[in-house]
Amino acid sequence: MDAEAESTGGGALELERITARLEQLASELEGDLEDERAAALVREASELASQAGRAVDSALHGTPAPEG
């Protein structure tokens, strides 16, 4: 497998992981939550959305996604 395919595959795996976690967060947010817990979940979802954006950018450009 060439480097670009490996990078894209890694990005796809990362996106799958992020998507799965976002689905879990969405399910939990649909429930009756304390404001503090809801805020923590929203912060996590925001961070994951940023990670997803970096993973997509990485997959499109064939470069490793930066950590963070």
Contacts in CASP RR format, 6 or more apart in sequence:
PFRMAT RR
TARGET T0000
AUTHOR 0000-0000-0000
METHOD contacts of the structure
MODEL  1
MDAEAESTGGGALELERITARLEQLASELEGDLEDERAAALVREASELAS
QAGRAVDSALHGTPAPEG
4 62 0 8 1.000
7 58 0 8 1.000
7 59 0 8 1.000
7 62 0 8 1.000
7 63 0 8 1.000
7 64 0 8 1.000
8 59 0 8 1.000
8 62 0 8 1.000
9 59 0 8 1.000
10 59 0 8 1.000
11 55 0 8 1.000
11 58 0 8 1.000
11 59 0 8 1.000
11 65 0 8 1.000
12 59 0 8 1.000
14 51 0 8 1.000
14 55 0 8 1.000
14 65 0 8 1.000
15 52 0 8 1.000
15 55 0 8 1.000
15 56 0 8 1.000
15 59 0 8 1.000
18 48 0 8 1.000
18 51 0 8 1.000
18 52 0 8 1.000
18 55 0 8 1.000
19 52 0 8 1.000
21 44 0 8 1.000
21 48 0 8 1.000
22 45 0 8 1.000
22 48 0 8 1.000
22 49 0 8 1.000
22 52 0 8 1.000
25 41 0 8 1.000
25 44 0 8 1.000
25 45 0 8 1.000
25 48 0 8 1.000
26 45 0 8 1.000
28 41 0 8 1.000
29 38 0 8 1.000
29 41 0 8 1.000
29 42 0 8 1.000
29 45 0 8 1.000
33 41 0 8 1.000
51 65 0 8 1.000
51 68 0 8 1.000
54 65 0 8 1.000
54 66 0 8 1.000
55 65 0 8 1.000
57 65 0 8 1.000
58 64 0 8 1.000
58 65 0 8 1.000
58 66 0 8 1.000
END
